[in-house]
Amino acid sequence: MPIYAYKCSACDHEQDVLQKMSDPVLTVCPACNQSTYVKQVTAAGFQLKGDGWYVTDFRDGPKSNSAPSGGSSD
């Protein structure tokens, strides 16, 4: 379920709310009970890079492809 940021324009109360996409938009502020509660526009919590990899994947750069050398097999 997505998390939506809400802010009241009357009392400046801010809150993040976990809601289903099908849930109705909240309009009444839980702090002051005014009908001035609005959903805020926020940035996505992730970034896509290149061919669909997340920007946080492989953060340390490419790793060596060489397998660790094993001992002799008996």
HELIX and SHEET records of a PDB file:
SHEET    1   A 3 GLU A  14  LEU A  18  0                                        
SHEET    2   A 3 ILE A   3  CYS A   8 -1                                        
SHEET    3   A 3 TYR A  37  LYS A  39 -1                                        
SHEET    1   B 2 LEU A  48  LYS A  49  0                                        
SHEET    2   B 2 TRP A  53  TYR A  54 -1                                        
END                                                                             
